Amino acid sequence: MQSDTWQQMVAKVSAICVTGQFKRLQSELEELYRRAGVPQPAVQAYQDALLSLLAEDEPISIPLH
């Protein structure tokens, strides 16, 4: 994979992860998951919050070579 593609992806993920929107969503999901008995609720909440916000934005094109 090309270096600039990785850099773009990392920049996009980093920009999302520092927003208040991400932090609020992650916190809400973690509490729901904890109550529901989901294994590793913090990890699952982080992943789901990130995926949700990535899906809202334009997709990242990652060529598979």
Order of alpha helices (4+ residues) and beta strands (2+ residues): alpha-alpha-alpha
